[in-house]
Amino acid sequence: MVGIEIGKYVVNPFTLFIEPVEYDKKLYSRIVEEEVEFISPFNPIQNIKHSCSYYGCDYESKRKGTKLLIDYSRKLPIVIEPINGIYAFCTASPYNVNCYWFFLNQIKDYRRISAKQIVVIFHNGYSQTFPISYNSFHSQFAKVLTLQNNLLQRVEHSRKKMFYLEKKPESPKASESNEFYSKDSKNSKDSKE
């Protein structure tokens, strides 16, 4: 096995993908970042779950959040860390031994090589062929874009609302002074006595 051996891995803005690899009859993860590669004795979904927890929310909650934002129920993409825009998507059921995880912010392009192979080109110039059908990858890529778009629209809506509330004009004041009414009420009391 090639790469730096580590324990559980935390996804970050430099993560390109997490690939399942079998080693000694056990499923490991090969994790490729922009400048370095790691091997983790934990499978991909374990590393994804650990990353979600690291950023303060469990994996199942991330999945539920995705369901609220997009109308899908299988092979859901997730927002691992929204501040740095870390959106992840899987290529199969997350518990499938052939499930790869990709990170939206790192993908520059992808192309069909054959019926069951694609090449993914990353922003740092690295590219790799994966045993994934183009249609499957394209479908998952579209889902994660939808997730990102819907979340960003909601954030923008909240920002506009906050801006409006902070900048809203003061309520108009009556042009007449309330002194006039208070004097009148005093005078009317005097006249009744």
C-alpha positions in Angstrom: 0.0 0.0 0.0 1.2 3.5 -0.9 0.6 6.6 1.2 1.0 7.8 4.7 -0.8 5.5 7.2 -3.1 7.2 9.6 -6.1 6.4 11.8 -9.4 8.0 11.3 -9.4 10.8 8.8 -11.1 14.2 8.8 -12.2 15.6 5.5 -11.0 19.1 4.8 -11.0 21.6 1.8 -8.0 19.8 0.3 -9.6 16.3 0.1 -10.1 15.1 -3.5 -11.7 11.7 -2.9 -11.9 8.7 -0.6 -11.6 5.4 -2.3 -12.3 1.9 -0.9 -9.3 -0.5 -1.0 -9.1 -4.0 0.2 -6.0 -4.9 2.2 -5.4 -8.2 4.1 -9.2 -9.1 3.7 -10.3 -5.8 5.3 -11.7 -2.7 3.7 -9.5 0.4 4.1 -9.7 3.9 2.7 -7.3 5.5 0.3 -7.6 9.2 0.7 -6.1 11.6 -1.8 -5.6 15.3 -1.0 -4.1 18.0 -3.3 -0.5 17.2 -2.2 -0.6 14.0 -0.2 -2.2 10.5 0.0 -3.3 8.6 3.1 -4.2 5.1 3.9 -6.7 4.6 6.8 -7.6 1.3 8.3 -11.2 2.5 8.5 -13.6 2.1 5.5 -14.8 5.2 3.6 -18.2 5.6 5.4 -16.4 5.4 8.8 -14.1 8.3 7.8 -17.1 10.3 6.5 -19.0 9.7 9.7 -15.9 10.7 11.7 -15.6 13.9 9.7 -19.3 14.8 10.2 -18.8 14.3 14.0 -15.6 16.3 13.9 -17.5 19.3 12.5 -20.2 19.0 15.1 -23.1 17.0 13.6 -23.6 13.2 13.1 -23.9 11.6 9.7 -27.6 10.7 10.0 -28.4 14.3 10.8 -26.6 15.4 7.7 -28.6 13.0 5.7 -31.8 14.2 7.2 -30.8 17.8 6.4 -30.2 16.8 2.8 -33.6 15.3 2.5 -35.1 18.6 3.7 -33.2 20.5 1.1 -33.6 18.2 -2.0 -36.1 15.7 -3.1 -34.0 12.5 -3.1 -33.9 9.6 -0.7 -31.0 7.3 -2.0 -27.3 7.9 -2.3 -27.7 11.3 -0.7 -24.9 13.9 -0.9 -24.1 15.7 2.3 -22.7 19.0 3.5 -19.8 18.0 5.7 -18.8 21.5 6.6 -20.7 24.5 5.2 -18.4 27.4 6.0 -15.6 26.0 3.8 -18.2 24.6 1.3 -17.3 20.9 1.8 -20.0 19.0 0.0 -19.5 15.3 -0.4 -21.3 12.8 -2.7 -21.1 9.0 -2.9 -21.2 6.8 -6.0 -23.1 3.9 -4.5 -24.9 3.1 -1.3 -22.6 4.5 1.4 -22.3 1.0 2.9 -21.4 -0.7 -0.4 -17.8 -1.9 -0.5 -17.4 -0.2 -3.9 -18.6 3.2 -2.7 -16.3 6.2 -3.6 -16.7 9.6 -2.0 -16.0 12.8 -4.0 -15.9 16.4 -2.9 -17.6 19.0 -5.1 -15.2 21.9 -4.6 -12.3 19.8 -6.0 -13.8 18.5 -9.2 -13.0 20.4 -12.4 -14.4 18.0 -15.0 -15.2 14.3 -15.6 -15.5 12.3 -18.8 -16.7 8.9 -20.0 -13.9 6.4 -20.8 -16.1 3.3 -21.3 -19.5 2.0 -20.2 -18.2 1.5 -16.7 -15.3 3.9 -16.4 -14.8 7.6 -16.0 -11.9 9.9 -15.6 -12.2 12.7 -13.0 -10.0 15.8 -13.4 -9.4 17.8 -10.2 -8.6 21.5 -9.9 -5.0 20.8 -8.9 -4.4 19.0 -12.3 -4.5 15.5 -10.8 -6.7 13.0 -12.7 -7.7 9.4 -12.1 -9.8 6.7 -13.8 -12.5 5.2 -11.6 -14.7 2.1 -12.2 -17.9 4.1 -12.1 -20.4 4.5 -14.9 -20.6 8.0 -16.4 -24.4 8.1 -15.9 -24.1 7.2 -12.2 -21.4 9.8 -11.5 -23.3 12.5 -13.5 -26.5 11.8 -11.5 -24.7 12.1 -8.2 -22.8 15.2 -9.3 -26.2 16.8 -10.2 -27.6 15.9 -6.8 -24.7 17.6 -5.0 -25.0 20.7 -7.1 -28.8 20.8 -6.3 -27.9 20.5 -2.6 -25.4 23.3 -2.8 -27.7 25.5 -4.8 -30.6 25.1 -2.5 -28.6 25.6 0.7 -26.9 28.7 -0.8 -30.3 30.1 -1.8 -31.6 29.7 1.7 -28.5 31.4 3.2 -28.8 34.3 0.7 -32.5 34.7 1.6 -31.6 34.9 5.3 -28.9 37.4 4.6 -31.3 39.6 2.6 -33.8 39.4 5.4 -31.2 40.3 8.0 -30.0 43.2 5.9 -33.6 44.5 5.5 -34.3 44.2 9.2 -31.1 46.0 10.0 -31.7 48.8 7.5 -35.5 49.1 7.6 -36.6 52.7 7.8 -37.8 54.0 11.1 -41.5 54.0 11.5 -43.1 57.4 10.5 -43.9 59.8 13.4 -47.1 61.8 13.6 -46.6 65.3 12.5 -48.6 66.7 15.4 -47.1 66.8 18.9 -48.6 64.7 21.6 -48.3 67.7 23.9 -51.4 69.1 22.2 -53.4 66.0 23.2 -52.1 65.9 26.7 -53.0 69.6 27.3 -56.4 69.1 25.8 -57.1 66.2 28.1 -56.0 68.2 31.0 -58.2 71.1 30.0 -61.2 68.9 29.6 -60.7 67.6 33.1 -60.5 71.1 34.4 -63.7 72.1 32.6 -65.6 69.1 34.0 -64.8 70.1 37.6 
